[in-house]
Amino acid sequence: MLEFWLLQCLTSAIGDPFTAVKVLYRTRGEEQRIIIADALMRDRYALTSLANPYCEAIADLQWCRKIRNQYAHCYWDLSATKRDFLTFVNLEEVAKKHGTLDVQDKDVERVDLALLKAQTTYFVYVRGCLMHLHYGYNALAGRSPIRDSPLLKKLPRPPLSNGPASPAHPQTG
């Protein structure tokens, strides 16, 4: 969803959908795609009234990538059923530590339904920001007389988790 709208922004900036697809999807990994798209778009958006929303949207997109990756590269603790949160270990972060592989209590993160909803809302917000950039750039370039997507009110970034699972909130119920 977000990568599609990043592609739309790139298409608007370079004016060529075929090149935009080839440039973005010949590389693997969402971080590299964001970096490449940003390298191609930033100067073009900087010359417009969309410069600040553009910079914020790319930074917010990177935050969404971080949220997504922690879940994509984690181990979920599904052993307990009587609690109001989930716990997980971000294996990518554990693997970056020096020394032997040692998962400690501080590595076990928890997330509750309210946070998952807030993260989902944030993803939808970032999608709206990218839509605003795409339609806005096309309008400024004279390709479309309509600015179909208004700039959304800034949302604060949700945290990655509710914090470490602690003795006050044991992993198992």
C-alpha positions in Angstrom: 0.0 0.0 0.0 2.7 2.6 1.0 5.2 1.4 -1.6 2.5 1.8 -4.3 2.0 5.4 -3.3 5.7 6.0 -3.2 5.8 4.7 -6.7 3.0 7.1 -7.7 5.0 10.0 -6.2 8.1 9.0 -8.1 6.0 8.6 -11.3 4.7 12.2 -10.8 8.2 13.6 -10.2 9.9 12.0 -13.2 6.9 11.8 -15.5 7.5 8.3 -16.6 5.6 5.4 -15.0 7.6 2.7 -16.8 10.9 4.0 -15.6 9.6 4.5 -12.1 8.5 0.8 -11.9 11.8 -0.4 -13.3 13.9 1.8 -11.0 12.0 0.8 -7.8 11.4 -2.9 -8.4 14.8 -3.9 -9.8 16.2 -3.6 -6.3 15.2 -5.7 -3.3 14.1 -4.3 0.0 11.9 -1.5 1.0 14.6 0.6 2.6 16.6 0.6 -0.7 13.4 1.5 -2.6 12.7 4.4 -0.4 16.3 5.6 -0.6 16.4 5.3 -4.4 13.0 7.0 -4.9 14.1 9.8 -2.5 17.3 10.4 -4.5 15.3 10.8 -7.6 12.4 12.9 -6.2 13.8 15.1 -3.4 15.2 17.9 -5.7 12.1 18.0 -7.8 9.7 18.2 -4.8 12.1 20.8 -3.2 11.4 23.2 -6.0 7.6 23.2 -5.2 5.3 24.2 -2.3 5.3 20.5 -1.4 8.9 20.5 -0.1 8.1 20.4 3.6 5.3 17.8 3.3 7.6 15.7 1.1 10.4 15.7 3.7 8.0 14.8 6.5 6.3 12.1 4.4 9.6 10.3 3.5 10.7 10.4 7.2 7.3 9.1 8.3 7.5 6.4 5.6 10.8 5.3 7.1 9.1 5.0 10.5 6.4 2.8 9.0 9.1 0.7 7.5 10.7 0.3 10.9 7.3 -0.7 12.5 6.7 -3.2 9.7 10.2 -4.7 9.9 10.1 -5.3 13.6 7.0 -7.5 13.1 8.4 -9.1 9.9 11.6 -10.2 11.7 10.3 -11.2 15.1 9.3 -14.2 17.1 5.9 -14.0 18.7 5.4 -15.5 22.1 2.0 -17.3 21.7 2.3 -19.4 24.9 -0.1 -17.3 27.0 -3.7 -16.7 26.3 -4.9 -14.8 29.3 -3.5 -11.4 28.9 -4.4 -8.1 27.2 -1.2 -7.8 25.1 1.1 -9.8 22.9 4.9 -10.2 23.3 7.6 -10.6 20.7 11.3 -10.6 20.3 12.7 -8.6 17.4 15.3 -11.1 16.1 16.9 -8.6 13.8 17.8 -6.4 16.8 19.0 -9.4 18.9 21.2 -10.5 16.0 23.0 -7.1 16.0 24.3 -7.6 19.5 27.9 -8.6 20.0 28.8 -11.9 21.6 26.7 -15.0 21.9 23.0 -15.1 21.1 21.3 -14.3 24.4 17.7 -13.2 24.5 17.1 -11.4 27.7 13.9 -10.1 29.4 14.6 -6.6 28.1 14.5 -8.0 24.5 10.9 -9.1 24.9 8.6 -6.3 23.8 4.9 -6.1 24.3 2.1 -4.6 22.1 -1.5 -4.2 22.9 -4.5 -3.7 20.7 -4.6 0.1 21.2 -1.0 0.4 19.9 -1.7 -1.9 17.0 -4.7 0.3 16.1 -2.5 3.4 16.5 0.1 2.0 14.2 -2.5 1.1 11.6 -4.0 4.6 11.8 -0.5 6.0 11.3 0.1 3.8 8.2 -3.2 5.1 6.7 -2.1 8.7 7.6 1.2 8.2 5.7 -0.6 6.8 2.8 -2.7 10.0 2.7 0.4 12.1 2.8 1.9 10.2 -0.2 -1.4 10.6 -2.0 -1.3 14.3 -1.3 2.2 14.6 -2.8 1.3 12.6 -5.9 -1.9 14.5 -6.7 -0.3 17.8 -5.6 2.8 17.4 -7.8 0.6 16.5 -10.8 -1.5 19.6 -10.2 1.6 21.8 -10.0 3.0 20.2 -13.1 -0.2 21.0 -15.0 -1.1 17.4 -15.5 -4.2 17.5 -13.4 -6.4 20.5 -12.5 -7.7 18.8 -9.4 -5.8 18.4 -6.2 -7.7 15.3 -5.1 -6.1 14.7 -1.7 -5.8 17.3 1.0 -2.8 17.6 3.3 -3.7 15.7 6.4 -3.2 17.0 9.9 0.1 15.8 11.3 -0.1 12.7 13.4 2.5 11.9 16.0 4.5 8.7 15.4 3.3 5.8 17.4 5.9 3.9 19.5 7.3 0.7 18.1 6.0 -1.2 21.2 4.5 -0.7 24.6 7.9 -1.3 26.0 9.6 -4.4 27.4 7.6 -7.1 29.0 8.3 -6.6 32.7 7.8 -8.6 35.9 4.7 -6.4 36.5 3.4 -7.8 33.2 4.7 -11.3 33.0 4.9 -13.0 29.6 2.5 -15.8 30.5 -0.9 -15.5 32.0 
